[in-house]
Amino acid sequence: MNTELASSGLAAPHPARHARSEIRQRLRSATHGLHIRLDHHPLLAGITQARYPLSSYGQVLLGYFHLYAWLEAGITAAIQGVPIDFDYQERLKLPWLRADLDFLGLDPLAAAHLPVHATSPLAIRNAAQLAGTLYAIEGATLGGQVIARQVGKNRGFTSHTGARFFNGYGAETAQRWNAFEAFMQRSCGDESSQQQACAAAIASFLAVEATLDASHAKVQPAGEAP
């Protein structure tokens, strides 16, 4: 992937680039077009470049804050309510986004930063649907490393100052992905479960796109100070 094109943090360098398991290949195929579309989203174009506006970076994080608030509420409710044998507590990303926004001096709950598009409660009814939802989230965490390196180089942001979200799991990234993949494989062993996982992954990508569209509309016009 050309690193001059942005990975969204939810549309990342694809974790299934060299997929071997059936479910990974199915998910990769089902979301490929959406993945490419997000990589070319106007809000994300140039996020790895030195001249990418700080105001745009802030809008990405603000949009993701509300997106992850919605996603992670649904994930937590599903794991507790079904129940599903998967530990997401140490993977919660909403606190990471809050930390980054605090560093940038942005309040996601200020009226100007509240989402303009309504979302219904996220309904995850089984492990296969959770696997599909997490495929987008956990795959993006892999790709966030690319953005983290570049904003570290360009702006000096670190996992403690402005780039906690994109730094993800750090040294534990491979271990966390392997644990998720094991869950995905045991949850999607038949045609019905794989179809449900693919539908959930597609829905997650579409939610990202709607979030980015709304956030892009709030970016300052060209020529204004970042």
C-alpha positions as CSV (number, residue, x, y, z in Angstrom):
1,M,0.0,0.0,0.0
2,N,1.2,3.5,-0.8
3,T,1.9,5.2,2.5
4,E,1.1,8.5,0.9
5,L,-2.5,7.4,1.0
6,A,-4.0,7.5,4.5
7,S,-5.1,4.5,6.4
8,S,-8.0,5.6,8.5
9,G,-7.2,3.8,11.7
10,L,-10.2,1.7,11.0
11,A,-9.3,1.0,7.4
12,A,-5.8,-0.1,7.8
13,P,-3.1,-1.9,5.8
14,H,-5.1,-5.1,5.4
15,P,-4.4,-7.7,8.1
16,A,-5.5,-10.4,5.6
17,R,-3.0,-9.4,2.9
18,H,-1.5,-12.9,3.1
19,A,-4.6,-14.6,4.5
20,R,-4.7,-18.4,4.7
21,S,-7.7,-19.1,6.9
22,E,-11.0,-19.3,5.1
23,I,-12.7,-16.7,7.3
24,R,-9.9,-14.2,6.8
25,Q,-10.1,-14.6,3.1
26,R,-13.9,-14.3,3.1
27,L,-13.7,-11.1,5.2
28,R,-11.0,-9.7,3.1
29,S,-12.9,-10.3,-0.1
30,A,-16.2,-8.9,1.4
31,T,-14.6,-5.6,2.6
32,H,-11.9,-5.0,0.0
33,G,-13.8,-2.4,-2.0
34,L,-14.8,-0.5,1.1
35,H,-11.3,-0.7,2.4
36,I,-10.0,1.0,-0.7
37,R,-12.7,3.6,-0.6
38,L,-11.8,4.6,2.9
39,D,-8.1,4.7,2.1
40,H,-9.0,7.4,-0.5
41,H,-11.4,9.3,1.7
42,P,-10.7,13.1,1.4
43,L,-10.4,13.6,5.2
44,L,-7.6,11.0,5.3
45,A,-5.7,11.9,2.3
46,G,-2.2,12.8,3.4
47,I,-2.5,12.0,7.1
48,T,1.0,10.5,7.0
49,Q,2.4,13.6,5.3
50,A,4.1,16.5,7.2
51,R,1.7,19.1,5.9
52,Y,-1.4,17.4,6.9
53,P,-3.4,20.0,8.9
54,L,-3.6,19.5,12.7
55,S,-7.3,20.6,12.5
56,S,-8.0,17.6,10.2
57,Y,-6.1,15.3,12.5
58,G,-8.3,16.5,15.3
59,Q,-11.5,16.0,13.3
60,V,-10.5,12.4,12.6
61,L,-10.0,11.7,16.3
62,L,-13.2,13.5,17.2
63,G,-15.2,11.4,14.7
64,Y,-13.6,8.2,15.9
65,F,-14.4,9.1,19.5
66,H,-18.1,9.0,18.9
67,L,-17.8,6.0,16.5
68,Y,-15.9,4.0,19.1
69,A,-18.3,5.1,21.9
70,W,-21.0,3.5,19.8
71,L,-19.1,0.4,18.7
72,E,-17.6,-0.4,22.1
73,A,-20.9,0.0,23.9
74,G,-22.4,-2.6,21.5
75,I,-19.3,-4.9,21.9
76,T,-19.4,-4.8,25.7
77,A,-23.1,-5.4,25.8
78,A,-22.8,-8.4,23.5
79,I,-20.0,-10.0,25.4
80,Q,-21.8,-9.6,28.7
81,G,-25.3,-10.5,27.4
82,V,-24.9,-13.4,25.1
83,P,-22.3,-14.2,26.6
84,I,-19.3,-14.5,24.3
85,D,-15.9,-15.9,25.2
86,F,-13.7,-13.0,24.3
87,D,-12.0,-10.4,26.5
88,Y,-12.3,-7.0,25.1
89,Q,-11.6,-4.9,28.3
90,E,-7.9,-4.5,27.7
91,R,-8.6,-3.6,24.1
92,L,-10.9,-0.7,24.7
93,K,-9.9,2.2,22.5
94,L,-12.2,4.9,23.7
95,P,-9.9,5.9,26.6
96,W,-7.0,6.2,24.0
97,L,-9.0,8.6,21.9
98,R,-10.0,10.6,25.0
99,A,-6.3,10.9,26.0
100,D,-5.3,12.2,22.5
101,L,-8.2,14.7,22.4
102,D,-7.2,15.9,25.9
103,F,-3.7,16.5,24.7
104,L,-5.0,18.5,21.7
105,G,-7.3,20.5,23.9
106,L,-10.5,19.2,22.2
107,D,-13.7,18.3,24.1
108,P,-15.6,15.6,22.1
109,L,-18.7,16.4,24.1
110,A,-18.8,20.1,23.2
111,A,-21.8,20.9,21.1
112,A,-19.7,21.7,18.0
113,H,-18.2,18.2,18.1
114,L,-21.3,16.1,18.7
115,P,-22.2,13.8,15.8
116,V,-24.7,15.1,13.3
117,H,-25.9,11.7,12.1
118,A,-28.0,9.5,14.3
119,T,-27.1,5.9,15.1
120,S,-29.3,3.2,16.4
121,P,-27.9,0.9,19.1
122,L,-25.3,-1.6,17.8
123,A,-26.8,-5.1,17.9
124,I,-24.4,-8.0,18.1
125,R,-26.3,-11.2,18.7
126,N,-23.6,-13.8,18.5
127,A,-19.9,-14.6,18.3
128,A,-19.8,-14.5,14.5
129,Q,-21.2,-11.0,14.3
130,L,-18.7,-9.9,17.0
131,A,-15.9,-11.4,14.9
132,G,-16.9,-9.5,11.9
133,T,-17.2,-6.2,13.8
134,L,-13.8,-6.8,15.4
135,Y,-12.2,-7.6,12.1
136,A,-12.5,-4.0,11.1
137,I,-11.4,-2.7,14.5
138,E,-8.5,-5.1,15.2
139,G,-7.3,-4.9,11.6
140,A,-7.2,-1.2,11.8
141,T,-5.1,-1.3,15.0
142,L,-2.4,-3.1,13.0
143,G,-2.5,-0.3,10.4
144,G,-2.5,2.5,12.9
145,Q,1.1,1.7,13.5
146,V,1.9,3.3,10.1
147,I,0.2,6.5,11.0
148,A,1.8,6.5,14.5
149,R,5.3,6.4,13.0
150,Q,4.6,9.2,10.6
151,V,2.9,11.6,13.1
152,G,5.7,10.8,15.5
153,K,8.2,11.9,12.8
154,N,6.2,14.8,11.5
155,R,4.8,16.3,14.8
156,G,6.6,14.5,17.6
157,F,3.4,12.8,18.8
158,T,3.9,9.7,20.9
159,S,1.7,7.1,22.6
160,H,1.6,9.6,25.6
161,T,1.2,12.8,23.6
162,G,-1.3,12.9,20.8
163,A,-1.0,9.5,19.2
164,R,-2.1,7.0,21.8
165,F,-4.9,5.7,19.5
166,F,-2.7,5.1,16.5
167,N,0.0,3.5,18.5
168,G,-2.4,0.8,19.5
169,Y,-1.0,-2.2,21.3
170,G,2.6,-1.4,20.7
171,A,4.8,-4.4,21.4
172,E,1.8,-6.6,22.0
173,T,0.3,-6.0,18.6
174,A,1.1,-9.4,17.1
175,Q,0.0,-11.3,20.2
176,R,-3.3,-9.5,20.3
177,W,-4.0,-10.1,16.7
178,N,-3.2,-13.8,17.1
179,A,-5.6,-14.1,20.0
180,F,-8.3,-12.3,17.9
181,E,-7.7,-14.6,14.9
182,A,-8.1,-17.7,17.1
183,F,-11.5,-16.3,18.3
184,M,-12.5,-15.5,14.7
185,Q,-11.7,-19.0,13.5
186,R,-13.5,-20.8,16.2
187,S,-16.5,-18.5,15.9
188,C,-16.9,-18.7,12.1
189,G,-16.6,-22.4,11.2
190,D,-19.6,-22.8,8.9
191,E,-21.2,-20.9,6.0
192,S,-23.9,-19.2,8.1
193,S,-21.5,-17.8,10.7
194,Q,-19.1,-16.6,7.9
195,Q,-21.9,-14.8,6.2
196,Q,-22.9,-13.1,9.4
197,A,-19.3,-12.1,10.1
198,C,-19.0,-10.6,6.6
199,A,-22.2,-8.7,7.0
200,A,-21.1,-7.3,10.4
201,A,-17.7,-6.3,8.9
202,I,-19.3,-4.5,6.0
203,A,-21.6,-2.6,8.4
204,S,-18.6,-1.6,10.5
205,F,-16.8,-0.2,7.4
206,L,-19.9,1.7,6.4
207,A,-20.2,3.2,9.9
208,V,-16.6,4.4,9.5
209,E,-17.3,6.0,6.2
210,A,-20.4,7.8,7.5
211,T,-18.3,9.1,10.4
212,L,-15.6,10.4,8.2
213,D,-18.1,12.0,5.8
214,A,-19.6,13.9,8.7
215,S,-16.2,14.9,10.2
216,H,-14.9,16.0,6.8
217,A,-17.8,18.5,6.6
218,K,-16.4,20.2,9.7
219,V,-12.9,20.7,8.5
220,Q,-11.8,24.3,8.0
221,P,-11.8,25.6,4.5
222,A,-8.5,25.6,2.7
223,G,-6.4,28.7,3.5
224,E,-7.5,28.9,7.2
225,A,-5.0,28.3,9.9
226,P,-4.8,24.6,11.0
